[in-house]
Amino acid sequence: MPREFSATEDPLAGSSITKVGVVGLGTMGAGIAEVLARTGLTVVAVDLDEEAVRRGRAHLEHSTARAVKRDKLSSDDQYDLFSRIRYTTTLSDLADVDLVIEAVPERMELKAEVFAELDRVCRPEVVLASNTSSLSVTELSVVTGRPGKVVGMHFFNPAPVLKLVEVVRTVVTEPDVVAAVVGFVERLGKVPVVIGDRAGFIANALLFGYLNHAVRMFESRYASREDIDAAMRFGCGYPMGPLQLLDLMGLDTAYEILDTMYHQSRNRLHAPAPVLKQMITAGLLGRKSGRGFYTYDDVDSPIVVPDEQTPGDVVQGGRVREVQRVGVVGTGTMATGIVEVFAKAGNDVVMRARSEVKATAALEAVRRSLDKAVLRGKLTEEARDAALGRIRITVSFDDFADCDLVVEAVAEELEVKKAVFGALDEVCKPGAVLATTTSSLPVIECAAATSRPADVVGLHFFNPAQVMKLVEVVHTISTSPDVLATARSLCVKLGKHAVSCGDRAGFIVNALLFPYLNDAVRMLEAHYADADDIDGAMTIGCGLPMGPFALLDVVGLDVALAIQRELYLEFREAGFAPAPLLEHLVTAGRLGRKAGKGFRDYTV
């Protein structure tokens, strides 16, 4: 007999939910069951057979044991948690639950079969939720007789740790159902983000385009797996590199999500990179199979072991040239940071400015930065004074005549850079390495402005150079092995992490980062979600240090637009074309924090 409610009790109210069904006890289902039981709810956990239930129970026991070991959960609480969960292999045991969350494998036909059966056994007022990360919730809803009471509840892995839950409404989901689910998610101590039913929702729609692009970069042998991952960790502060993340989530899972997104969006950037299917066919699924992009010491182990792709010494090929005296062209933030880095490393540095006033101001900027390092205990007063003593300022290119390396760090304008390289070619000694810090312009154009293209390389430091560890070492088709080896050796001496790549727009970091940022702008432009929800999805759900709009406002919308245009011109991918909203904001003078207004307004 259906449960009766009093006139004042709302059967959909989040607070009235006391018993919840979870269907599917893989990593996600077991994690969701743990979250529910930790909150004091009674859980009915269902899977296909006794073996699947045993694996699900083992997942939960392992997860809670780790929490006890880390003092995140007491032994008594762990016992109480287990007592709230009933395991079964029969869906009909969900007849008296108040809510069902489905977490079976990401296949539409399987999920649809589960929802049709849930509709038959559950009371008419019970909300049915899917933990799908990419499939259409609308398609699931129409196999039931209650499409208005079907929603998406996309938890993030690991569910007991990550706070974000994407609450997905369809065009027919009842408003009070959405409100009740939002309240329920908050009751679990999670952060809900309400969105429409679109491929990938927020997080996966943005994350998987980026991951797929990284796979294509690896597939084309543009950069090594280690350098791609290190570039995003050190350059962007991401907790994991893209290929490491794919190994963690499973390449088969990633392929299914990308394939589903592509069939809904028809966006070529979502079409799974061919190497993914090849690796899956070969059984290289990531950590869960012991091998994916990397090789692990055991199945389900996070410990990477060397294999045939593991690089040797960071300095490979070519003779390393001696670098003692360094020249730096420019007086901006990047130039002064680079001067400081070399001076602290023991190099004599010549800094060239266009005027005595600019030269003096630049030297003072270096002094202030070194003083801050002393105040923070990062540097001794003696080391500061020694570094300052190694710096000489000049307004003449002639003072670079005896430099072993000259680094150009002027404005990001190709004609200006080419003029600098032409001048350096005239005064620098044979064998001197000439480097550009460009972040997106062709290094070969700078090399072609000289009579010594083999001696030209890209050294893309990240801002602030004295803090950020990453340097992208960019070789052109003309760069000699000696120069490449010298550049990588120099990075080691400077305490930097060097990654090598070819001379292509955006190199590694910007080529992966800015299309993702551009996709976020397109999502906002389409009114799918607001800037706060998108930023929250990427920071809370994916663990990124900043959301896309917060980052764009810091970088500068004009800078982002210029880089995105370079990427579009280089690759001619329709998906790389700058979002019109980005262009409009730049035209309107909303350039980000530096202008006091960008995607958000700031107090100047």
C-alpha positions as CSV (number, residue, x, y, z in Angstrom):
1,M,0.0,0.0,0.0
2,P,1.4,3.4,-0.9
3,R,2.7,5.5,1.9
4,E,0.4,8.3,3.0
5,F,1.5,11.8,3.8
6,S,0.0,14.4,6.1
7,A,-1.3,17.7,4.6
8,T,1.8,19.5,5.9
9,E,4.4,16.9,4.8
10,D,5.8,17.3,1.3
11,P,6.7,13.9,-0.1
12,L,9.4,15.6,-2.2
13,A,11.0,17.6,0.6
14,G,14.7,16.8,1.0
15,S,14.3,16.5,4.8
16,S,11.6,13.8,4.4
17,I,14.1,11.5,2.7
18,T,15.4,8.9,5.1
19,K,15.9,5.8,3.0
20,V,17.7,5.9,-0.2
21,G,18.4,3.2,-2.8
22,V,21.7,3.0,-4.7
23,V,21.8,0.9,-7.8
24,G,25.3,-0.2,-9.0
25,L,28.2,-0.7,-6.5
26,G,31.3,0.2,-8.6
27,T,33.6,2.9,-7.4
28,M,31.0,5.6,-7.8
29,G,28.1,3.7,-6.4
30,A,30.0,2.5,-3.4
31,G,31.2,6.0,-2.8
32,I,27.7,7.5,-3.0
33,A,26.4,4.8,-0.6
34,E,29.2,5.8,1.8
35,V,28.2,9.5,1.6
36,L,24.5,8.7,2.3
37,A,25.3,6.4,5.2
38,R,27.7,8.9,6.7
39,T,24.9,11.4,6.8
40,G,22.7,9.0,8.9
41,L,20.5,7.8,6.0
42,T,19.4,4.2,5.6
43,V,20.8,2.8,2.3
44,V,19.6,-0.1,0.2
45,A,22.5,-1.0,-2.0
46,V,21.7,-3.1,-5.1
47,D,24.0,-4.8,-7.7
48,L,23.7,-7.5,-10.3
49,D,24.9,-10.5,-8.4
50,E,26.6,-11.6,-5.2
51,E,30.1,-11.1,-6.6
52,A,29.3,-7.5,-7.6
53,V,27.9,-6.9,-4.2
54,R,31.0,-8.3,-2.6
55,R,33.2,-6.0,-4.7
56,G,31.0,-3.0,-3.8
57,R,31.2,-3.9,-0.1
58,A,35.0,-4.2,-0.4
59,H,35.2,-0.7,-2.0
60,L,33.3,0.7,0.9
61,E,35.3,-1.1,3.5
62,H,38.6,0.0,2.0
63,S,37.5,3.6,1.7
64,T,36.2,3.9,5.3
65,A,39.3,2.0,6.6
66,R,41.5,4.7,5.0
67,A,39.3,7.4,6.6
68,V,39.7,5.8,10.0
69,K,43.5,5.5,9.5
70,R,43.6,9.3,8.7
71,D,41.4,10.2,11.7
72,K,38.6,11.3,9.4
73,L,36.2,8.7,10.8
74,S,36.1,6.9,14.2
75,S,35.9,3.1,14.4
76,D,32.4,3.5,16.1
77,D,31.2,5.7,13.2
78,Q,32.5,3.2,10.7
79,Y,30.5,0.5,12.5
80,D,27.4,2.6,12.5
81,L,27.9,3.4,8.9
82,F,28.0,-0.3,7.9
83,S,24.9,-1.0,10.0
84,R,22.9,1.5,7.9
85,I,23.6,-0.2,4.6
86,R,21.6,-3.3,3.4
87,Y,23.0,-5.1,0.4
88,T,20.8,-6.9,-2.1
89,T,20.7,-8.2,-5.7
90,T,17.0,-7.5,-6.2
91,L,15.6,-4.2,-7.4
92,S,12.2,-5.0,-5.9
93,D,13.8,-4.4,-2.5
94,L,13.7,-0.7,-3.3
95,A,9.9,-0.6,-3.0
96,D,9.9,1.4,0.2
97,V,12.8,3.8,-0.4
98,D,12.3,7.6,-0.7
99,L,14.8,8.3,-3.4
100,V,16.9,6.1,-5.8
101,I,20.3,7.0,-7.2
102,E,21.4,4.9,-10.2
103,A,25.2,4.4,-10.7
104,V,25.5,1.5,-13.2
105,P,28.1,1.6,-16.0
106,E,27.8,4.4,-18.5
107,R,25.7,2.7,-21.2
108,M,22.3,4.1,-22.2
109,E,20.6,0.7,-22.9
110,L,21.6,-0.6,-19.4
111,K,20.6,2.6,-17.6
112,A,17.3,2.7,-19.5
113,E,16.5,-0.9,-18.5
114,V,17.3,-0.1,-14.8
115,F,15.0,3.0,-14.9
116,A,12.1,1.1,-16.5
117,E,12.3,-1.5,-13.7
118,L,12.7,1.2,-11.0
119,D,9.6,2.9,-12.3
120,R,7.7,-0.4,-11.9
121,V,8.8,-1.2,-8.3
122,C,9.1,2.3,-6.7
123,R,6.2,4.4,-5.4
124,P,4.9,7.0,-7.8
125,E,6.1,10.0,-5.8
126,V,9.7,8.7,-5.6
127,V,12.4,10.6,-7.5
128,L,14.7,8.6,-9.7
129,A,18.2,10.1,-10.1
130,S,21.0,9.1,-12.4
131,N,24.7,9.6,-11.6
132,T,25.5,9.7,-15.3
133,S,28.3,12.0,-16.3
134,S,27.4,12.4,-19.9
135,L,24.3,10.6,-21.1
136,S,21.0,12.2,-21.7
137,V,18.8,12.4,-18.6
138,T,15.9,13.2,-20.8
139,E,16.2,9.8,-22.7
140,L,16.3,8.0,-19.3
141,S,13.2,9.9,-18.1
142,V,11.0,8.9,-21.0
143,V,11.3,5.2,-20.4
144,T,9.4,5.8,-17.1
145,G,5.9,6.8,-16.4
146,R,7.2,9.7,-14.2
147,P,9.5,11.8,-16.5
148,G,8.8,14.9,-14.3
149,K,10.4,13.1,-11.3
150,V,13.7,12.1,-13.1
151,V,16.9,14.1,-12.6
152,G,20.6,13.8,-12.9
153,M,22.7,13.7,-9.7
154,H,26.3,13.7,-10.9
155,F,28.7,13.1,-8.0
156,F,32.4,13.4,-8.6
157,N,35.0,10.8,-7.9
158,P,35.9,10.1,-5.1
159,A,32.3,10.8,-3.9
160,P,33.1,10.9,-0.2
161,V,35.8,13.6,-0.8
162,L,34.7,15.8,-3.6
163,K,32.0,18.4,-2.8
164,L,30.3,19.1,-6.1
165,V,27.1,17.5,-7.3
166,E,25.7,18.5,-10.7
167,V,21.9,18.5,-10.5
168,V,20.6,18.0,-14.0
169,R,17.1,19.0,-14.9
170,T,15.3,18.1,-18.1
171,V,12.7,20.2,-19.9
172,V,10.0,18.3,-18.1
173,T,11.5,17.9,-14.6
174,E,9.1,19.4,-12.1
175,P,10.5,22.5,-10.3
176,D,9.7,21.1,-6.8
177,V,11.7,18.0,-7.7
178,V,14.7,20.1,-8.5
179,A,14.3,22.1,-5.3
180,A,14.0,19.0,-3.2
181,V,17.1,17.4,-4.8
182,V,19.1,20.6,-4.3
183,G,18.0,20.6,-0.6
184,F,18.9,16.9,-0.3
185,V,22.4,17.5,-1.8
186,E,23.0,20.3,0.6
187,R,21.9,18.1,3.5
188,L,24.7,15.7,2.4
189,G,27.2,18.5,2.9
190,K,27.7,18.8,-0.9
191,V,27.6,21.8,-3.2
192,P,24.8,21.6,-5.8
193,V,25.0,23.2,-9.2
194,V,21.7,23.1,-11.2
195,I,22.1,22.8,-15.0
196,G,20.2,21.7,-18.1
197,D,20.5,18.3,-19.8
198,R,23.4,18.8,-22.2
199,A,26.3,16.5,-23.2
200,G,29.0,16.5,-20.5
201,F,27.0,19.0,-18.3
202,I,29.5,21.6,-17.0
203,A,32.6,19.9,-15.7
204,N,32.9,17.1,-18.3
205,A,32.0,19.3,-21.2
206,L,35.0,21.5,-20.3
207,L,37.3,18.8,-18.9
208,F,37.1,16.2,-21.6
209,G,37.8,18.5,-24.5
210,Y,41.1,19.5,-22.7
211,L,41.9,15.8,-22.0
212,N,41.2,14.8,-25.6
213,H,43.4,17.6,-26.9
214,A,46.3,16.4,-24.6
215,V,45.9,12.8,-26.0
216,R,46.1,14.2,-29.6
217,M,49.2,16.1,-28.6
218,F,50.8,12.9,-27.2
219,E,49.6,10.9,-30.2
220,S,51.3,13.2,-32.7
221,R,54.5,12.9,-30.6
222,Y,54.6,16.7,-30.2
223,A,55.7,16.2,-26.6
224,S,56.3,13.3,-24.2
225,R,53.7,12.1,-21.8
226,E,55.9,13.3,-18.9
227,D,56.4,16.8,-20.4
228,I,52.6,17.2,-21.2
229,D,51.7,16.3,-17.6
230,A,54.5,18.3,-16.0
231,A,53.6,21.4,-18.1
232,M,50.0,21.5,-16.8
233,R,51.1,20.7,-13.2
234,F,53.9,23.3,-13.0
235,G,52.5,25.8,-15.5
236,C,48.8,25.9,-14.3
237,G,49.0,24.4,-10.8
238,Y,46.7,21.5,-11.7
239,P,46.7,18.6,-9.2
240,M,47.4,16.1,-12.0
241,G,48.5,16.1,-15.6
242,P,45.9,15.2,-18.2
243,L,47.4,11.8,-19.1
244,Q,47.8,10.9,-15.4
245,L,44.2,11.9,-14.9
246,L,43.0,9.7,-17.8
247,D,44.9,6.8,-16.3
248,L,43.2,7.4,-13.0
249,M,39.6,7.6,-14.4
250,G,40.1,4.7,-16.9
251,L,40.7,5.1,-20.6
252,D,37.5,3.1,-21.4
253,T,35.4,5.4,-19.3
254,A,37.0,8.5,-20.9
255,Y,36.3,7.0,-24.4
256,E,32.7,6.4,-23.6
257,I,32.2,9.9,-22.3
258,L,33.9,11.5,-25.2
259,D,32.0,9.4,-27.7
260,T,28.7,10.2,-26.1
261,M,29.6,13.9,-26.0
262,Y,30.6,13.8,-29.7
263,H,27.4,12.2,-30.8
264,Q,25.4,14.9,-29.0
265,S,27.5,17.9,-29.8
266,R,29.0,16.9,-33.2
267,N,32.0,19.0,-32.0
268,R,35.1,17.5,-33.6
269,L,37.1,18.4,-30.5
270,H,35.0,15.8,-28.6
271,A,35.8,13.0,-31.2
272,P,37.9,10.5,-29.2
273,A,41.6,10.5,-30.3
274,P,42.1,7.3,-32.3
275,V,44.9,6.2,-30.0
276,L,42.4,5.9,-27.1
277,K,40.5,3.1,-28.9
278,Q,43.8,1.4,-29.8
279,M,44.9,1.4,-26.2
280,I,41.6,0.1,-25.0
281,T,41.6,-2.7,-27.5
282,A,45.1,-3.6,-26.3
283,G,43.8,-3.7,-22.7
284,L,45.7,-0.6,-21.6
285,L,42.9,1.0,-19.5
286,G,45.0,2.9,-17.0
287,R,45.6,2.2,-13.3
288,K,42.9,-0.4,-13.1
289,S,44.7,-2.6,-15.6
290,G,48.2,-1.7,-14.4
291,R,49.1,0.1,-17.6
292,G,47.7,3.0,-19.6
293,F,49.7,6.0,-20.7
294,Y,52.1,5.0,-17.9
295,T,53.0,1.6,-16.4
296,Y,52.2,0.9,-12.8
297,D,53.7,-1.6,-10.3
298,D,50.4,-3.4,-10.0
299,V,46.7,-3.3,-10.9
300,D,45.0,-0.3,-9.2
301,S,48.3,1.0,-8.0
302,P,49.2,4.7,-8.2
303,I,53.0,4.0,-8.3
304,V,54.5,4.6,-11.8
305,V,57.4,2.3,-12.8
306,P,59.9,2.9,-15.7
307,D,59.0,1.4,-19.1
308,E,60.3,1.7,-22.6
309,Q,58.9,5.3,-22.9
310,T,60.5,6.6,-19.8
311,P,63.0,9.4,-20.7
312,G,66.6,9.2,-19.6
313,D,68.7,12.2,-18.5
314,V,66.9,15.5,-18.8
315,V,69.8,16.7,-21.1
316,Q,69.8,14.5,-24.1
317,G,71.7,14.8,-27.4
318,G,74.2,17.5,-28.3
319,R,77.1,19.2,-26.5
320,V,76.2,21.5,-23.7
321,R,77.6,25.0,-24.3
322,E,79.0,26.9,-21.4
323,V,76.8,29.8,-20.2
324,Q,78.3,32.3,-17.7
325,R,77.3,35.7,-18.9
326,V,73.6,36.3,-19.8
327,G,71.9,39.2,-21.5
328,V,68.2,40.1,-21.1
329,V,66.4,42.4,-23.5
330,G,63.4,44.2,-21.9
331,T,62.3,45.8,-18.6
332,G,58.8,44.5,-18.0
333,T,57.7,42.1,-15.3
334,M,58.8,39.0,-17.2
335,A,62.2,40.5,-18.0
336,T,63.0,41.6,-14.5
337,G,61.9,38.2,-13.2
338,I,64.3,36.5,-15.6
339,V,67.1,38.8,-14.6
340,E,66.5,37.9,-10.9
341,V,66.5,34.2,-11.7
342,F,69.8,34.2,-13.5
343,A,71.5,36.6,-11.0
344,K,70.5,34.4,-8.0
345,A,71.8,31.3,-9.9
346,G,75.3,32.9,-10.1
347,N,75.3,34.3,-13.6
348,D,76.5,37.8,-14.5
349,V,73.5,39.5,-16.2
350,V,73.3,42.5,-18.6
351,M,69.8,44.0,-18.7
352,R,69.1,46.3,-21.7
353,A,66.5,49.0,-21.7
354,R,65.4,51.6,-24.2
355,S,66.3,54.4,-21.9
356,E,68.3,55.1,-18.7
357,V,65.1,55.9,-16.8
358,K,63.6,52.5,-17.8
359,A,66.8,50.7,-16.9
360,T,67.0,52.3,-13.5
361,A,63.3,51.5,-12.8
362,A,63.8,47.9,-13.9
363,L,66.8,47.4,-11.6
364,E,64.8,48.9,-8.7
365,A,62.0,46.4,-9.5
366,V,64.5,43.5,-9.2
367,R,65.8,45.0,-5.9
368,R,62.3,45.2,-4.4
369,S,61.6,41.6,-5.4
370,L,64.8,40.4,-3.8
371,D,64.0,42.4,-0.7
372,K,60.7,40.7,-0.4
373,A,62.4,37.3,-0.7
374,V,64.7,38.3,2.2
375,L,61.7,39.4,4.3
376,R,60.0,36.0,3.7
377,G,63.1,34.1,4.6
378,K,63.6,32.8,1.1
379,L,66.9,34.5,0.7
380,T,69.7,35.8,2.9
381,E,70.8,39.4,2.8
382,E,74.2,38.2,1.6
383,A,72.7,36.3,-1.3
384,R,70.5,39.3,-2.2
385,D,73.5,41.6,-2.3
386,A,75.5,39.1,-4.3
387,A,72.7,38.8,-6.9
388,L,72.4,42.6,-7.2
389,G,76.1,42.9,-7.7
390,R,75.9,40.6,-10.7
391,I,73.4,42.8,-12.6
392,R,74.5,45.6,-15.0
393,I,72.1,47.8,-16.8
394,T,72.6,49.3,-20.3
395,V,70.8,51.0,-23.2
396,S,73.1,49.5,-25.9
397,F,72.9,46.2,-27.7
398,D,76.7,46.4,-28.0
399,D,77.0,45.3,-24.4
400,F,75.8,41.9,-25.3
401,A,78.9,41.2,-27.4
402,D,80.5,38.9,-24.8
403,C,77.3,37.2,-23.6
404,D,76.9,33.4,-23.9
405,L,73.1,33.6,-23.9
406,V,70.7,36.5,-24.6
407,V,67.1,36.2,-23.7
408,E,64.6,38.5,-25.4
409,A,61.6,39.5,-23.2
410,V,60.0,42.4,-25.0
411,A,56.4,43.0,-26.0
412,E,54.5,40.1,-27.6
413,E,54.6,41.7,-31.0
414,L,56.3,39.7,-33.8
415,E,57.8,42.7,-35.7
416,V,59.3,44.1,-32.4
417,K,60.9,40.7,-31.6
418,K,62.3,40.2,-35.1
419,A,63.9,43.6,-34.9
420,V,65.5,42.6,-31.6
421,F,66.9,39.4,-33.0
422,G,68.2,41.2,-36.0
423,A,70.1,43.6,-33.7
424,L,71.4,40.7,-31.6
425,D,72.6,38.9,-34.7
426,E,74.9,41.8,-35.5
427,V,76.5,42.1,-32.0
428,C,76.6,38.7,-30.4
429,K,79.6,36.4,-30.6
430,P,79.5,33.2,-32.7
431,G,78.1,30.3,-30.6
432,A,76.0,32.6,-28.4
433,V,72.5,31.1,-27.8
434,L,69.7,33.5,-28.6
435,A,66.3,32.8,-26.9
436,T,62.8,34.3,-27.0
437,T,60.3,34.2,-24.1
438,T,57.3,34.3,-26.5
439,S,54.3,32.4,-25.2
440,S,52.5,32.0,-28.6
441,L,54.4,33.5,-31.5
442,P,56.5,31.4,-33.9
443,V,60.1,31.0,-32.7
444,I,61.2,30.3,-36.2
445,E,60.2,33.8,-37.3
446,C,62.7,35.2,-34.7
447,A,65.3,32.7,-35.9
448,A,64.8,33.7,-39.5
449,A,65.6,37.3,-38.6
450,T,69.2,36.2,-37.9
451,S,72.0,34.6,-39.9
452,R,72.2,31.8,-37.2
453,P,68.8,30.1,-36.9
454,A,70.5,27.0,-35.4
455,D,71.4,29.1,-32.3
456,V,67.8,30.3,-31.7
457,V,65.5,28.6,-29.2
458,G,62.3,29.4,-27.2
459,L,62.7,29.7,-23.4
460,H,59.1,30.4,-22.3
461,F,59.3,31.3,-18.6
462,F,56.0,31.5,-16.7
463,N,55.0,34.6,-14.8
464,P,56.3,35.4,-12.2
465,A,59.6,33.9,-13.5
466,Q,61.2,34.0,-10.0
467,V,58.4,31.8,-8.6
468,M,57.1,29.5,-11.3
469,K,59.1,26.4,-11.9
470,L,58.1,25.6,-15.5
471,V,60.1,26.6,-18.6
472,E,58.9,25.5,-22.0
473,V,62.0,24.8,-24.2
474,V,60.9,25.3,-27.7
475,H,62.9,23.9,-30.6
476,T,62.3,25.0,-34.2
477,I,63.2,22.8,-37.3
478,S,66.5,24.7,-37.4
479,T,67.5,24.6,-33.7
480,S,70.7,22.6,-33.2
481,P,70.9,19.7,-30.7
482,D,73.7,21.6,-28.9
483,V,71.4,24.6,-28.3
484,L,68.5,22.4,-27.1
485,A,70.8,20.5,-24.7
486,T,72.2,23.7,-23.5
487,A,68.8,25.2,-22.8
488,R,67.6,22.1,-20.8
489,S,70.9,22.0,-18.9
490,L,70.5,25.7,-18.0
491,C,67.0,25.1,-16.7
492,V,68.3,22.4,-14.3
493,K,71.0,24.9,-13.1
494,L,68.2,27.5,-12.5
495,G,66.1,25.1,-10.5
496,K,63.4,25.1,-13.1
497,H,61.5,22.1,-14.6
498,A,62.1,22.1,-18.4
499,V,59.6,20.6,-20.8
500,S,60.5,20.2,-24.5
501,C,58.2,20.8,-27.5
502,G,58.1,21.9,-31.1
503,D,57.5,25.3,-32.5
504,R,53.7,25.4,-32.6
505,A,51.3,28.1,-31.5
506,G,50.7,27.9,-27.8
507,F,53.4,25.3,-27.2
508,I,52.1,22.9,-24.5
509,V,50.4,24.9,-21.8
510,N,48.6,27.6,-23.8
511,A,47.6,25.2,-26.5
512,L,45.8,23.1,-23.8
513,L,44.7,25.9,-21.5
514,F,43.2,28.5,-23.8
515,P,40.8,26.3,-25.8
516,Y,39.4,25.1,-22.5
517,L,39.0,28.7,-21.4
518,N,37.3,29.6,-24.7
519,D,34.9,26.7,-24.3
520,A,33.9,28.1,-20.9
521,V,33.2,31.4,-22.5
522,R,31.0,29.7,-25.1
523,M,29.1,27.9,-22.3
524,L,28.4,31.2,-20.6
525,E,27.5,32.8,-23.9
526,A,24.9,30.1,-24.5
527,H,23.3,30.9,-21.0
528,Y,23.8,27.3,-20.0
529,A,25.3,28.3,-16.6
530,D,26.5,31.4,-15.0
531,A,30.2,32.3,-14.3
532,D,30.0,31.4,-10.6
533,D,28.5,27.9,-11.3
534,I,31.1,27.2,-14.0
535,D,34.0,28.3,-11.9
536,G,32.6,26.3,-9.0
537,A,32.2,23.2,-11.1
538,M,35.9,23.3,-12.1
539,T,37.4,24.2,-8.7
540,I,35.1,22.1,-6.5
541,G,34.4,19.3,-8.9
542,C,37.8,19.0,-10.7
543,G,40.1,20.4,-8.0
544,L,41.5,23.2,-10.3
545,P,43.2,26.1,-8.5
546,M,41.0,28.7,-10.3
547,G,37.8,28.6,-12.3
548,P,38.1,29.6,-16.0
549,F,36.5,33.1,-15.5
550,A,38.6,34.0,-12.4
551,L,41.7,32.9,-14.4
552,L,40.7,34.9,-17.5
553,D,40.3,38.0,-15.5
554,V,43.7,37.5,-14.0
555,V,45.4,36.8,-17.3
556,G,43.7,39.6,-19.1
557,L,40.9,39.2,-21.6
558,D,42.9,41.0,-24.3
559,V,45.9,38.6,-23.8
560,A,43.5,35.6,-23.9
561,L,41.9,36.8,-27.1
562,A,45.3,37.3,-28.8
563,I,46.5,33.8,-27.8
564,Q,43.2,32.3,-28.9
565,R,43.4,34.0,-32.3
566,E,47.0,32.7,-32.8
567,L,45.7,29.2,-32.0
568,Y,42.9,29.5,-34.4
569,L,45.2,30.8,-37.2
570,E,47.6,27.9,-36.6
571,F,45.3,25.0,-36.3
572,R,42.2,26.2,-38.2
573,E,40.0,24.3,-35.9
574,A,36.4,25.7,-35.8
575,G,36.3,25.0,-32.1
576,F,39.3,27.2,-31.5
577,A,37.7,30.3,-33.0
578,P,37.5,33.0,-30.2
579,A,34.1,33.1,-28.6
580,P,32.3,36.3,-29.8
581,L,31.5,37.2,-26.1
582,L,35.3,37.3,-25.5
583,E,35.8,39.6,-28.4
584,H,32.9,41.9,-27.4
585,L,34.2,42.2,-23.8
586,V,37.6,43.2,-25.1
587,T,36.1,45.8,-27.4
588,A,34.1,47.2,-24.5
589,G,37.3,47.6,-22.5
590,R,36.4,44.9,-20.0
591,L,39.9,43.4,-19.9
592,G,39.9,41.8,-16.4
593,R,41.4,42.8,-13.1
594,K,43.8,45.2,-14.6
595,A,40.9,47.3,-15.9
596,G,38.7,46.8,-12.8
597,K,36.2,44.9,-14.8
598,G,36.1,41.7,-16.9
599,F,33.7,38.8,-16.4
600,R,33.3,40.3,-12.9
601,D,33.7,43.8,-11.5
602,Y,36.6,44.6,-9.1
603,T,37.4,47.3,-6.7
604,V,40.4,49.2,-8.2
